Amino acid sequence: MDSDYIELWRYVSFGWVFLALPALFLLEAGACRKGSGQNILIKNWAQLSVGVIMWWLVGYGIAFGDVDEGFIGTELFSGKDWTAADFRIANHFALLGLLCVFIVNLATAERLSWWGSVVFSGVVLGWVFPVVAAWAHEGWLQSFDSEYIDRGGTARVYLFSGSLVLPAVFFLKYRVGVEPGTIPHPNDPILVVTGNFLAWIAVLGGSSETSPGIQEVGTAIWNSLLAGGTCSVVSTVIMGAFKHEMYDLFVAVLEGTIAGMVSVSSLAQTAKSPEVFAMAVINAPAFVLTYKLVKKNKTLDDALNMFATFYVPGLLGTIFVGFFDREKGVFHGAGGGVLGVQALGALVISLWGFLWSSLVFGLLRLVSLSNVNNSVQTYGFDEAVLDKKGFRIPGIESDARRAEEINGN
């Protein structure tokens, strides 16, 4: 009977994870300028379409085609010889790969061109993400005496997508009209809050999806909620103790919750509540410090703070396994073998994401396909066509001549 419930839960939890797609759509549309929301939603659908095709053509075969502790798979390309199990796995990991793309979208909001967007999605789903999936599932990271553990997508989704962020925002530079060292407030806080809420549900689904029993499902959901709440509260207290704007507290409450959930996603099913509380307390200052450092950096415009929200908690969550895992963690009497493998996995996945993000966005910038033009950024993608501006920028006036310039570009 328990196995029937677990099988049902896997389908339900996949539905929860799927909510991450509309969550990230809403977050990007709500945080961008008023005149860009419709265009961004359609752009994301184009990325989804290209990404799914590339995953089917080559991505799934690279990730799961007889990897056998090697570098990449060598079969199952273009749906050839797929079984029912392959279709189920393909659906799940296509979704995870798309989440990586859309997390980067939130960091690069308003700047990345349509061509740049679809090229990036195709490369990630066709090569970069499948290689990480291969390493962590049956590839060389599983060839050591100590097991590499990645439950809930801690490394394959959160750590990996976060590693793509910094090179992307470095090559795309600051948004036009945004003063370096500042973050403009979202144009629609309701969409942002709604998107965050759906993202919380998605993370809960991801953390509990692979639970072997009903008890582990309940434990995973509770531990995720505890970690999210703890990180949110501690982050807000830390943020409020120093010079801050109201938006900083907004970030601490909403994104701090996600960061806390991410940090325990690999351990949510088995960790004890005091351990979860400790991990969230450790994660909170790291989240706040990273947020502050990136915000003050005048060369990095991480629009929705994705590096602090996903990379840092994903890194800590991957390392936490080596300390807190109930059977293989150092704090539970095991040796340091798993800790070493976890650290190695975190390092190579980070470097892999950083390398390919640098190559893709560097080449896009070199061939002038990275950024939309300054006028469209200023007035908004949609409003440029409608002869209206996105949000007011001092020193730039809206008039018919300016609109013609935008539409002409």
C-alpha positions in Angstrom: 0.0 0.0 0.0 2.8 2.4 0.9 4.4 1.9 -2.5 1.1 2.9 -4.2 1.0 6.1 -2.3 4.7 6.8 -3.1 4.1 6.2 -6.8 1.1 8.6 -6.7 3.2 11.2 -4.8 5.9 11.1 -7.5 3.3 12.3 -10.0 1.9 14.9 -7.6 5.3 16.2 -6.7 6.3 16.4 -10.4 3.2 18.7 -10.8 4.5 20.8 -7.9 7.9 21.0 -9.6 6.3 22.0 -12.9 4.8 25.0 -11.1 8.4 26.4 -11.2 7.9 27.3 -14.9 5.0 29.7 -14.3 6.7 30.9 -11.1 9.8 32.0 -13.0 7.7 33.5 -15.8 5.8 35.6 -13.3 8.9 36.6 -11.5 10.6 37.9 -14.6 7.5 39.6 -15.9 6.8 41.3 -12.5 10.4 42.5 -12.0 11.1 43.8 -15.4 10.0 47.2 -16.7 6.3 47.7 -17.2 6.5 47.6 -21.0 8.4 44.3 -21.3 6.2 41.8 -19.6 4.3 40.4 -22.6 7.4 40.1 -24.7 9.3 38.3 -22.0 6.5 35.7 -21.6 6.6 34.9 -25.3 10.4 34.9 -25.3 10.3 32.3 -22.6 8.0 30.1 -24.6 10.4 30.3 -27.5 13.2 29.2 -25.2 11.1 26.3 -23.9 10.4 25.1 -27.5 14.0 25.2 -28.6 15.2 23.7 -25.4 12.8 20.7 -25.6 13.9 20.0 -29.2 17.6 20.0 -28.3 17.0 17.8 -25.3 15.2 15.3 -27.5 17.8 15.4 -30.2 21.0 15.1 -28.2 20.5 16.1 -24.5 18.8 13.0 -23.2 21.3 10.7 -24.9 24.2 12.6 -23.4 22.7 12.5 -20.0 21.4 9.0 -19.8 22.6 7.0 -22.8 24.7 4.3 -21.2 27.0 6.7 -19.4 28.5 3.8 -17.3 30.7 6.0 -15.0 32.1 7.9 -18.0 31.9 11.5 -19.2 28.7 11.4 -21.4 26.2 8.9 -22.8 26.5 7.4 -26.2 23.0 6.3 -27.2 19.3 7.1 -26.9 19.6 10.2 -29.2 16.5 11.6 -30.9 14.2 9.2 -29.0 15.7 6.1 -30.5 15.0 3.0 -28.3 13.3 4.9 -25.6 11.3 2.8 -23.1 8.4 4.0 -20.9 11.0 4.7 -18.2 13.1 6.8 -20.6 10.0 8.9 -21.4 9.3 9.5 -17.7 13.0 10.5 -17.0 13.1 12.6 -20.1 10.1 14.6 -19.0 11.5 15.2 -15.6 15.0 16.2 -16.6 13.8 18.4 -19.5 11.9 20.3 -16.9 15.0 20.6 -14.7 17.1 21.8 -17.6 14.5 24.5 -18.5 14.5 25.7 -14.9 18.2 26.3 -15.2 17.6 28.4 -18.3 14.8 30.4 -16.7 16.8 31.0 -13.5 19.4 32.7 -15.6 16.7 34.7 -17.4 15.8 36.3 -14.0 19.4 37.4 -13.6 19.6 38.8 -17.2 16.2 40.4 -17.3 15.5 43.1 -20.0 18.9 42.8 -21.7 19.2 39.5 -23.5 18.1 39.5 -27.1 15.7 37.0 -28.6 18.4 35.4 -30.6 20.7 35.3 -27.6 17.9 33.7 -25.6 17.2 30.8 -27.9 20.8 30.1 -28.5 21.5 30.0 -24.8 18.5 27.7 -24.2 19.6 25.3 -27.0 23.2 25.1 -25.8 22.1 24.5 -22.2 19.5 21.8 -23.0 21.6 20.2 -25.8 25.0 20.1 -24.1 25.9 21.9 -20.8 23.1 20.6 -18.5 23.1 17.0 -20.0 26.8 16.7 -19.2 26.2 17.7 -15.6 23.2 15.3 -15.4 25.4 12.5 -16.8 28.2 13.1 -14.3 25.9 13.1 -11.2 23.6 10.3 -12.2 25.7 7.5 -13.6 28.9 9.2 -14.7 32.4 9.6 -13.3 31.3 11.3 -10.1 29.7 7.9 -9.2 33.0 6.0 -9.8 34.5 6.7 -6.4 34.3 4.4 -3.4 32.2 7.0 -1.7 28.9 7.9 -3.2 28.1 11.3 -4.7 24.7 12.4 -3.4 22.5 14.9 -5.2 18.8 14.6 -4.1 16.3 17.3 -4.9 18.5 18.9 -7.6 20.8 20.7 -5.1 23.8 20.5 -7.5 22.3 19.7 -10.9 19.8 22.5 -10.8 20.5 25.1 -8.1 24.3 25.1 -7.9 24.6 24.6 -11.7 22.2 27.4 -12.7 23.8 29.7 -10.2 27.2 29.1 -11.8 25.8 30.3 -15.1 24.7 33.6 -13.7 27.9 35.7 -13.0 29.4 35.3 -16.5 26.0 36.1 -18.1 25.5 39.3 -16.2 29.1 40.3 -16.7 29.0 40.1 -20.5 25.5 41.7 -20.7 26.5 44.7 -18.5 24.0 46.9 -16.6 20.5 47.6 -17.8 20.1 51.0 -19.5 18.8 53.5 -16.9 19.8 51.5 -13.9 22.5 53.1 -11.8 25.4 50.7 -11.0 25.3 49.5 -7.5 21.5 49.7 -7.2 18.5 47.4 -7.9 15.3 49.0 -9.2 12.1 48.0 -7.5 9.8 45.5 -9.3 7.1 47.1 -11.4 4.5 44.6 -10.2 5.1 43.3 -6.6 2.0 41.1 -6.8 3.4 39.1 -9.7 6.7 38.8 -7.8 5.1 37.6 -4.6 2.9 35.1 -6.5 5.9 33.8 -8.5 7.9 33.4 -5.2 5.0 31.5 -3.7 4.8 29.1 -6.6 8.6 28.7 -6.5 8.3 27.7 -2.8 5.8 24.9 -3.8 8.1 23.8 -6.6 11.1 23.5 -4.3 9.0 21.5 -1.8 8.0 19.1 -4.6 11.6 18.7 -5.7 12.9 18.0 -2.2 10.3 15.3 -1.5 9.9 13.8 -5.0 12.4 10.9 -4.5 11.2 10.0 -1.0 11.2 6.2 -0.4 8.2 6.3 2.0 5.3 8.4 3.2 7.2 9.3 6.4 10.1 10.7 4.3 7.6 12.8 2.3 6.3 14.4 5.4 9.8 14.9 6.8 11.0 16.5 3.6 8.2 19.0 3.4 8.5 19.9 7.1 12.3 20.3 6.9 12.0 22.4 3.8 9.5 24.7 5.4 11.6 24.9 8.6 14.7 25.8 6.6 12.9 28.4 4.5 11.3 30.1 7.5 14.5 30.1 9.5 16.7 31.5 6.7 14.0 34.1 5.9 13.9 35.3 9.5 17.6 35.3 10.1 18.3 37.0 6.8 15.8 39.7 7.6 17.3 40.3 11.0 20.8 40.5 9.5 19.7 42.8 6.7 17.9 45.0 9.1 20.9 45.4 11.4 22.8 47.2 8.7 22.1 50.1 6.3 19.3 49.0 4.1 16.3 49.9 1.9 12.9 48.5 2.2 13.5 46.4 -1.0 16.4 44.7 0.8 14.0 43.4 3.5 11.7 42.3 0.6 14.5 40.2 -0.8 15.4 38.8 2.6 11.8 37.6 3.3 11.0 36.2 -0.1 14.2 35.1 -1.6 15.7 34.2 1.8 12.9 31.6 2.1 13.9 30.0 -1.2 17.6 30.1 -0.3 16.9 28.3 2.9 14.8 25.5 1.2 17.6 25.1 -1.5 20.3 24.7 1.2 18.6 21.6 2.7 17.1 20.1 -0.5 19.5 17.1 -0.6 19.0 16.3 3.1 15.3 17.3 3.6 14.1 13.6 3.6 16.4 12.4 6.4 17.9 15.2 8.4 16.7 15.9 12.0 15.0 19.2 12.6 17.8 20.7 14.8 20.3 20.0 12.0 18.0 21.6 9.4 17.7 24.7 11.7 21.5 24.8 12.0 22.0 24.6 8.2 19.5 27.4 7.6 21.2 29.6 10.2 24.6 29.0 8.5 23.1 29.7 5.1 21.4 33.0 6.0 24.5 35.2 6.5 26.1 33.7 3.4 23.0 34.6 1.4 22.9 38.2 2.8 26.6 38.8 2.3 26.6 37.5 -1.3 23.5 39.6 -2.1 25.2 42.7 -0.7 28.5 42.1 -2.5 26.8 41.5 -5.9 24.5 44.5 -5.4 27.5 46.8 -4.7 29.5 45.5 -7.6 29.3 48.0 -10.4 30.0 45.5 -13.2 27.3 42.9 -12.2 23.6 43.5 -12.7 22.0 40.4 -11.3 18.4 41.6 -11.7 16.7 39.2 -9.3 19.6 38.2 -7.1 19.9 34.7 -8.6 23.5 34.1 -7.6 22.8 34.7 -3.9 19.5 32.8 -4.0 20.6 29.7 -5.8 24.4 29.3 -6.2 25.4 30.0 -2.6 22.7 27.8 -1.0 23.3 25.1 -3.7 27.0 25.1 -2.9 26.4 24.9 0.8 23.7 22.3 0.4 26.0 20.1 -1.6 28.7 20.3 1.0 26.2 19.9 3.9 25.6 16.3 2.7 29.1 15.4 3.6 28.5 16.5 7.2 24.9 15.9 8.0 23.9 12.8 5.9 22.4 10.3 8.4 24.4 7.4 7.1 27.4 8.9 5.4 28.0 12.3 7.0 31.0 13.1 9.2 28.7 14.3 12.0 27.1 10.8 12.1 30.3 8.8 12.5 31.3 8.3 8.9 34.6 9.1 7.4 35.3 12.1 5.1 35.0 10.2 1.8 31.5 11.5 0.9 32.5 15.0 2.0 35.5 14.9 -0.4 33.4 13.7 -3.3 30.7 16.3 -2.5 33.3 19.0 -2.5 34.8 17.7 -5.8 31.4 17.6 -7.4 30.6 21.1 -6.3 33.9 22.4 -7.7 33.6 20.7 -11.2 30.0 21.6 -11.7 30.7 25.2 -10.8 33.6 25.4 -13.1 31.7 23.7 -15.9 28.8 26.1 -15.7 31.1 29.1 -15.4 33.2 28.0 -18.4 30.2 27.5 -20.7 28.3 30.5 -19.6 31.5 32.6 -20.4 31.9 31.0 -23.8 28.2 31.4 -24.8 27.7 35.0 -23.6 31.2 36.0 -24.7 30.5 34.8 -28.2 27.1 36.3 -28.3 28.6 39.7 -27.4 31.3 39.3 -29.9 28.8 38.8 -32.8 26.4 41.5 -31.4 23.6 39.1 -30.5 23.7 39.5 -26.7 21.9 42.7 -25.9 18.8 44.4 -27.2 19.5 48.0 -28.2 19.4 50.8 -25.6 16.2 52.4 -26.8 14.2 49.2 -26.4 15.7 48.7 -22.9 14.7 52.2 -22.0 11.1 52.1 -23.2 10.4 48.4 -22.8 9.9 45.7 -25.4 6.1 46.1 -25.6 5.8 49.8 -25.0 8.3 50.7 -27.8 5.8 49.4 -30.3 2.9 51.1 -28.6 4.7 54.5 -28.3 4.9 54.4 -24.6 7.7 54.0 -22.2 8.4 51.3 -19.6 9.2 53.3 -16.5 10.5 56.9 -16.1 14.2 57.4 -16.4 15.5 60.9 -15.5 16.7 62.8 -18.6 14.9 60.7 -21.2 11.6 62.1 -22.5 8.9 60.1 -24.3 7.8 61.6 -27.7 6.8 60.4 -31.1 10.3 60.9 -32.6 11.8 58.7 -29.8 9.3 56.0 -30.5 10.1 56.0 -34.2 13.7 55.6 -33.3 12.9 52.5 -31.2 10.7 50.9 -33.7 13.2 51.6 -36.4 15.9 49.7 -34.5 
